[in-house]
């Protein structure tokens, strides 16, 4: 019998009592280098009601991508907005930014789960492990 390939997926865990806003604020200037606000992120933030149309317009009026990112991050003032921001990043293909935030700028996170997954038979579990870090 052929054994299906297996891999280890590492998922950072953010507990409900962890604070995302301070992490985003602390990493603000580094996030400006990694985040792409121009290809769907701002629209997703509007759809999720994180930012208003006026705020989106103000962010878009900034001349450089770095200033747009700074302006966008400055508008995140609550934990709820920050959770939705992470969801918007995921939905626009910027999981690397979510990972950077949730892993404290690339530093080792104390709460990390390593799970063995049978890729051929546990696609649903693998997807759950990767996407369930944040509520959608």
Residue frames relative to the residue before (quaternion, step in Angstrom):
aa qw qx qy qz dx dy dz
X 1.0000 0.0000 0.0000 0.0000 0.00 0.00 0.00
X 0.3965 -0.7240 0.5236 0.2109 3.57 -0.91 0.98
X 0.2959 -0.7490 0.5682 0.1693 3.55 -0.87 0.97
X 0.4575 -0.6877 0.4951 0.2694 3.57 -0.91 0.92
X 0.5731 -0.5871 0.4316 0.3750 3.58 -1.10 0.60
X 0.1685 -0.7824 0.5954 0.0704 3.52 -1.11 0.70
X 0.0445 -0.7959 0.6032 0.0263 3.55 -1.09 0.57
X 0.3780 -0.6843 0.5644 0.2651 3.55 -1.29 0.25
X 0.1257 -0.7743 0.6185 0.0464 3.54 -0.84 1.02
X 0.1867 -0.7799 0.5888 0.1017 3.57 -0.84 0.96
X 0.0754 -0.8060 0.5869 -0.0138 3.53 -0.74 1.13
X 0.3145 -0.7155 0.5861 0.2138 3.58 -0.83 0.92
X 0.2474 -0.7777 0.5654 0.1196 3.54 -0.98 0.86
X 0.1295 -0.7564 0.6367 0.0759 3.55 -0.84 0.99
X 0.2966 -0.7568 0.5580 0.1672 3.55 -0.62 1.11
X 0.6570 -0.5368 0.3631 0.3851 3.55 -1.22 0.55
X 0.7126 0.4532 -0.2697 0.4626 3.59 1.07 -0.64
X 0.4934 0.6356 -0.4465 0.3914 3.61 1.26 -0.03
X 0.3456 -0.7374 0.5492 0.1879 3.54 -1.14 0.67
X 0.2708 -0.7811 0.5486 0.1249 3.55 -0.71 1.12
X 0.5975 0.6062 -0.3576 0.3842 3.59 1.00 -0.82
X 0.6791 0.4687 -0.3280 0.4600 3.67 0.77 -0.81
X 0.6227 0.5343 -0.3449 0.4559 3.59 1.05 -0.70
X 0.6646 0.4916 -0.3020 0.4748 3.59 0.92 -0.89
X 0.6493 0.5172 -0.3142 0.4607 3.59 0.96 -0.86
X 0.6661 0.5062 -0.2981 0.4596 3.58 0.93 -0.90
X 0.7588 0.3855 -0.1932 0.4882 3.58 0.97 -0.87
X 0.2734 0.8336 -0.4588 0.1407 3.58 1.34 0.00
X 0.7430 0.4258 -0.2569 0.4480 3.60 0.65 -1.05
X 0.6323 0.4990 -0.3352 0.4886 3.58 1.12 -0.52
X 0.6204 0.5532 -0.3418 0.4383 3.57 1.04 -0.75
X 0.5759 0.5961 -0.3724 0.4175 3.58 1.12 -0.60
X 0.6624 0.5038 -0.3000 0.4662 3.59 1.16 -0.55
X 0.7698 0.4027 -0.1799 0.4614 3.60 1.09 -0.66
X 0.6845 0.5052 -0.2798 0.4449 3.57 1.14 -0.58
X 0.1859 -0.7687 0.6039 0.0995 3.55 -1.08 0.80
X 0.1676 -0.8343 0.5186 0.0825 3.60 -0.17 1.24
X 0.6540 0.6194 -0.2814 0.3308 3.56 1.18 -0.59
X 0.7630 0.3548 -0.1989 0.5023 3.61 1.11 -0.40
X 0.8565 -0.1130 -0.0097 0.5036 3.53 0.51 1.26
X 0.5846 0.6130 -0.3890 0.3622 3.60 1.06 -0.58
X 0.6777 0.4819 -0.3047 0.4643 3.61 0.82 -0.91
X 0.6358 0.5180 -0.3272 0.4696 3.59 1.02 -0.75
X 0.6512 0.5065 -0.3089 0.4733 3.58 1.03 -0.80
X 0.6340 0.5192 -0.3279 0.4701 3.60 1.04 -0.74
X 0.6243 0.5101 -0.3287 0.4920 3.58 1.11 -0.63
X 0.6600 0.5172 -0.3034 0.4526 3.59 0.90 -0.94
X 0.7134 0.4333 -0.2423 0.4945 3.59 1.02 -0.82
X 0.4122 -0.7412 0.4289 0.3110 3.58 1.38 0.02
X 0.3008 0.7276 -0.5387 0.2998 3.54 1.03 0.90
X 0.7874 0.1080 -0.0304 0.6062 3.56 1.01 -0.90
X 0.4523 -0.6664 0.5235 0.2779 3.55 -1.23 0.54
X 0.6788 -0.4660 0.3621 0.4370 3.57 -1.29 0.20
X 0.6388 0.5291 -0.3221 0.4564 3.58 0.98 -0.83
X 0.6609 0.4986 -0.3048 0.4709 3.59 0.94 -0.88
X 0.6286 0.5260 -0.3271 0.4703 3.58 1.01 -0.83
X 0.6457 0.5227 -0.3121 0.4609 3.56 0.96 -0.87
X 0.6507 0.5094 -0.3115 0.4690 3.58 0.96 -0.84
X 0.6436 0.5074 -0.3221 0.4739 3.59 0.97 -0.82
X 0.6829 0.4992 -0.2881 0.4489 3.60 0.87 -0.94
X 0.6340 0.5545 -0.3369 0.4209 3.61 1.13 -0.53
X 0.5161 0.6303 -0.4267 0.3927 3.60 1.22 -0.23
X 0.5419 -0.6899 0.3912 0.2781 3.57 -0.95 0.93
X 0.8036 0.2289 -0.1224 0.5356 3.60 0.87 -0.83
X 0.6280 -0.5364 0.4062 0.3910 3.55 -1.23 0.45
X 0.6219 0.5493 -0.3408 0.4420 3.59 1.06 -0.70
X 0.6836 0.4644 -0.2834 0.4866 3.57 0.96 -0.85
X 0.6020 0.5361 -0.3612 0.4687 3.58 1.11 -0.63
X 0.6537 0.5050 -0.3109 0.4702 3.58 0.97 -0.84
X 0.6420 0.5189 -0.3243 0.4620 3.59 0.92 -0.87
X 0.6712 0.4973 -0.2966 0.4628 3.58 0.91 -0.95
X 0.6473 0.5195 -0.3156 0.4599 3.57 0.98 -0.84
X 0.6859 0.4793 -0.2842 0.4680 3.60 0.85 -0.96
X 0.6130 0.5579 -0.3476 0.4384 3.60 1.04 -0.71
X 0.6672 0.5117 -0.2959 0.4533 3.60 1.14 -0.58
X 0.5745 0.5578 -0.3876 0.4567 3.59 1.26 -0.14
X 0.0475 0.8511 -0.5149 0.0912 3.56 -0.29 1.27
X 0.7539 0.3107 -0.2030 0.5421 3.61 1.24 -0.04
X 0.6288 -0.5272 0.4126 0.3955 3.54 -1.27 0.39
X 0.6250 0.5461 -0.3375 0.4442 3.60 0.98 -0.81
X 0.6474 0.5046 -0.3145 0.4768 3.58 0.94 -0.86
X 0.6679 0.5183 -0.3028 0.4399 3.57 0.95 -0.87
X 0.6285 0.5126 -0.3355 0.4792 3.59 1.01 -0.75
X 0.6631 0.4878 -0.2970 0.4839 3.58 0.98 -0.85
X 0.5929 0.5561 -0.3521 0.4639 3.59 1.10 -0.67
X 0.6627 0.4885 -0.3063 0.4779 3.60 0.91 -0.87
X 0.6255 0.5221 -0.3319 0.4755 3.59 1.04 -0.73
X 0.6504 0.5130 -0.3120 0.4652 3.58 0.95 -0.88
X 0.6229 0.5290 -0.3360 0.4682 3.58 1.01 -0.76
X 0.6438 0.5146 -0.3173 0.4690 3.58 0.94 -0.87
X 0.7079 0.4844 -0.2647 0.4407 3.56 0.82 -1.00
X 0.7235 0.3877 -0.2459 0.5156 3.60 1.18 -0.39
X 0.6249 -0.6080 0.3255 0.3659 3.56 1.16 0.58
X 0.5629 0.6023 -0.3875 0.4125 3.58 1.15 0.50
X 0.0687 0.8357 -0.5354 0.1015 3.55 0.93 0.98
X 0.5859 0.5882 -0.3688 0.4180 3.60 1.09 -0.65
X 0.6465 0.4960 -0.3202 0.4832 3.61 1.08 -0.67
X 0.6107 0.5332 -0.3431 0.4744 3.59 1.03 -0.77
X 0.6550 0.5121 -0.3071 0.4631 3.57 0.91 -0.93
X 0.6440 0.5328 -0.3163 0.4488 3.57 0.96 -0.88
X 0.6754 0.4805 -0.2871 0.4801 3.60 0.96 -0.87
X 0.7324 0.4479 -0.2513 0.4470 3.57 0.76 -1.05
X 0.7157 0.3854 -0.2503 0.5260 3.57 1.21 -0.37
X 0.5386 -0.6842 0.3769 0.3158 3.54 1.16 0.74
X 0.7370 -0.4334 0.2340 0.4628 3.55 0.77 1.03
X 0.7267 -0.4316 0.2370 0.4790 3.55 1.13 0.62
X 0.5194 0.6132 -0.4308 0.4106 3.56 1.25 0.00
X 0.6294 -0.5430 0.3968 0.3893 3.54 -1.20 0.48
X 0.2783 -0.7452 0.5885 0.1444 3.54 -0.94 0.95
X 0.5168 -0.6772 0.4321 0.2960 3.59 -0.89 0.91
X 0.7637 0.3301 -0.1797 0.5250 3.58 1.00 -0.76
X 0.2179 0.7683 -0.5647 0.2081 3.55 0.09 1.30
X 0.2055 -0.7664 0.5994 0.1056 3.53 -0.95 0.92
X 0.1231 -0.7531 0.6412 0.0808 3.55 -0.97 0.85
X 0.0032 0.8241 -0.5651 0.0384 3.56 -0.57 1.10
X 0.3641 -0.7068 0.5677 0.2138 3.56 -0.97 0.90
X 0.0344 -0.8199 0.5712 -0.0146 3.55 -0.77 0.99
X 0.3225 -0.6902 0.6124 0.2111 3.51 -1.05 0.79
X 0.3389 -0.7989 0.4585 0.1916 3.56 -0.12 1.31
X 0.6711 0.5196 -0.3107 0.4279 3.58 0.91 -0.84
X 0.8024 0.2870 -0.1332 0.5059 3.59 1.00 -0.78
X 0.7561 0.3683 -0.2024 0.5016 3.60 1.18 -0.17
X 0.1339 0.8228 -0.5398 0.1172 3.56 1.00 0.77
X 0.6448 0.5184 -0.3250 0.4580 3.58 0.98 -0.81
X 0.6570 0.4985 -0.3097 0.4732 3.60 0.96 -0.84
X 0.6395 0.5185 -0.3328 0.4599 3.59 0.95 -0.82
X 0.6554 0.5010 -0.3091 0.4732 3.56 0.93 -0.88
X 0.6380 0.5261 -0.3228 0.4605 3.58 0.97 -0.83
X 0.6566 0.5195 -0.3098 0.4507 3.58 0.90 -0.92
X 0.7112 0.4573 -0.2618 0.4653 3.56 0.89 -0.89
X 0.7902 0.3598 -0.1835 0.4610 3.59 0.84 -0.91
X 0.6325 0.5725 -0.3516 0.3855 3.61 1.11 -0.31
X 0.3757 0.7306 -0.4912 0.2894 3.57 1.23 0.19
X 0.7973 0.1571 -0.0615 0.5796 3.57 1.04 -0.72
X 0.4759 -0.6607 0.4835 0.3212 3.60 -0.96 0.72
X 0.2966 -0.7535 0.5621 0.1681 3.54 -1.06 0.78
